[in-house]
């Protein structure tokens, strides 16, 4: 059976008198991120937020519902969250696929019917035990039969098991969402001056990274690229003949040094080691720049020569020293970290954590919470 997340968990009607959002709930790779917003003077403000590292391995935590429930209860108590209703994001993993598809809608078809037809042609019987959600990638020509969509495909049993886990933790899931849609919602909400700049967002993951383009008020592109933290650490590990953990420590010490930024090396590492690391960073720069340029060329072809005006970053790689400066040097586009704690007002005496990793990790939870507020739930 194939049904869409949004049909399985329909968006609730908003009561104009209710200004507090459900809790955005993001079970990330290594930490739980929760954030709740409320409308203050018709503007979204952060009411409560927490980014909590797991007390044990992720797989161990979710394998024991009672332990997971106690952990969630303790994390909720750290901030003045209101209620137990959540908008949750399906965790990334082998049980969840995010794919971009181009499809042509026939005259008697809805977008959903056309997407289902295209997916059946691609995946056949695999869809029979799947739940599918999709996000239309908006174009400038709404009358064209040519369409694009970002599609999430998850094993039905995995979705039900995830919902059961959250239910046993005392949470009420009112909607499921996907990460790129939540992040696009954050980018749109940042545009308080209503200038609607064209934005590229890079979300760095472990094995892959994700490029999202928001064109004015339209979410027009999502694509996955083969570039991530683990791939970079694998190259360092192989070249220097050291363990993966040692490669991570070395990159934390050295950072993304391309000759323009000071290397922070310990005395144990000699200049030859520094040179090898720099060479690997330069190779990574070439690979990443090529992928970004492919995206920019594609966007220009779809927007009659338009260009991206700003870039936001989040994800694992920006934790390393000089990563943001490194990306700023690579591209002629202004670059900022997507930090919800500095991008949105705070209310209810909320004091955000001081560490950058907590802030950056909360971006998806922010987009999930925004979906629960009027005027921000269109994606």
C-alpha positions, -999 to +999 in steps of 0.1 A: +000+000+000+013+034-009+001+066+008+016+100+014+029+112+047+008+143+045-024+121+039-014+098+067-008+129+090-028+158+076-019+193+085-042+206+112-062+238+108-047+267+126-067+285+152-059+322+149-059+325+187-032+298+191+003+311+186+025+283+201+037+258+176+040+220+180+076+209+189+099+204+160+114+169+167+145+159+148+162+126+158+196+133+142+227+112+137+242+119+171+218+141+190+181+149+196+171+183+185+138+199+196+126+234+191+093+252+197+082+286+184+055+311+191+042+341+173+051+374+188+039+406+170+031+384+140+067+372+139+080+337+148+102+336+179+119+307+197+101+297+228+122+267+238+150+247+222+175+219+231+201+199+213+211+170+234+238+144+225+227+109+230+237+092+263+247+061+243+248+048+207+218+058+187+209+022+178+211+012+215+189+041+226+161+034+202+162-004+208+150+002+244+117+022+244+117+027+281+152+042+281+143+063+252+112+076+269+132+085+300+157+103+279+131+123+260+113+132+293+146+145+307+154+165+276+120+181+275+123+192+312+154+212+303+134+239+286+098+254+290+082+233+262+045+235+260+026+202+254+037+170+238+025+175+202+054+172+177+061+176+140+088+150+134+113+144+107+119+109+095+155+100+104+179+096+075+191+060+069+188+030+047+151+029+052+145+064+038+153+075+002+152+111-010+151+113-048+145+141-073+122+131-102+111+149-133+077+139-146+052+150-172+016+154-161-010+142-185-041+163-191-064+141-169-038+136-140-032+153-107+004+159-097+001+130-072-012+106-098+016+115-122+043+111-094+029+077-084+029+065-121+066+077-125+076+060-092+059+027-102+079+027-134+111+032-115+107+010-085+079-015-093+068-038-065+092-021-040+066+006-035+039-019-023+053-018+012+063+019+012+050+052+023+057+081-001+057+118+005+066+144-021+074+181-023+067+198-056+097+218-068+080+250-080+088+264-114+082+298-129+057+282-154+028+267-134+009+258-166+037+236-180+031+198-179+068+194-171+072+190-133+099+182-107+095+169-072+115+158-043+102+124-032+107+106+001+103+069+000+103+050+033+095+014+042+061+013+057+071-008+087+100+015+094+076+045+095+052+027+118+080+016+141+093+051+143+058+065+152+054+037+178+087+047+193+076+083+196+042+073+209+058+052+237+079+082+246+047+101+254+047+122+222+017+129+199+029+131+163+006+154+143+027+154+111+058+139+095+081+160+073+114+157+055+146+176+062+149+196+029+114+209+032+120+220+067+152+238+058+136+256+029+109+268+053+137+283+075+153+301+046+119+316+036+112+327+072+145+345+074+135+370+048+120+396+071+127+424+047+107+407+020+135+411-005+134+373-013+171+367-022+181+336-042+197+312-017+218+280-019+219+259+013+245+232+018+237+206+045+269+185+050+262+149+060+284+119+068+284+102+034+265+126+013+256+163+014+224+180+002+221+212-019+188+231-016+180+262-036+153+287-026+146+311-054+128+341-039+098+324-023+101+293-044+118+260-034+132+250-068+159+224-063+172+197-040+200+174-050+223+149-032+261+150-038+287+124-030+306+146-006+306+142+032+326+141+064+333+104+064+345+104+028+370+132+036+382+114+068+385+082+048+409+099+024+430+113+053+430+079+070+442+061+038+468+087+028+483+091+063+478+054+073+460+063+105+427+053+120+395+071+112+393+085+147+429+098+144+421+115+111+391+133+128+414+145+156+439+157+131+414+176+110+401+192+142+436+203+150+446+214+116+413+226+101+406+235+065+439+251+058+445+262+022+475+284+029+454+314+037+445+305+073+467+296+102+471+259+108+467+248+145+489+218+146+503+200+176+541+195+178+536+158+170+529+166+133+556+177+109+553+199+078+551+169+055+520+158+073+505+193+070+513+193+033+495+160+028+464+173+046+464+205+026+466+184-006+436+164+004+417+195+014+425+210-021+412+179-038+380+181-017+377+217-027+379+208-064+352+181-060+329+203-040+333+233-063+325+212-093+293+200-077+283+235-067+291+248-101+270+221-118+241+232-096+246+269-104+248+262-141+216+242-139+198+269-119+209+295-145+195+274-173+161+272-154+160+309-145+171+325-177+206+333-164+197+340-127+224+336-100+225+326-064+230+356-041+237+340-007+248+307+007+240+291+041+258+262+056+250+236+082+260+200+090+290+181+102+319+196+082+315+232+095+325+220+129+361+219+118+383+250+121+383+274+091+356+254+072+335+285+066+364+306+056+375+278+033+342+278+015+341+316+014+375+315-004+362+289-029+332+308-041+323+344-049+290+341-029+285+355+006+286+326+030+269+323+065+262+295+090+225+288+093+222+294+130+185+296+141+195+310+175+208+342+159+184+343+130+152+344+151+141+364+181+138+347+215+110+348+239+100+335+273+135+342+286+150+316+263+188+315+265+204+296+236+233+273+242+266+289+235+282+261+214+278+263+177+271+226+171+239+228+192+228+259+172+235+244+138+220+211+147+187+228+155+180+241+119+158+212+108+138+213+141+133+250+135+117+243+101+095+216+116+083+240+143+076+267+117+053+244+098+031+245+129+027+283+127+003+301+104+018+315+072+048+292+074+031+258+066+030+259+029+059+235+022 
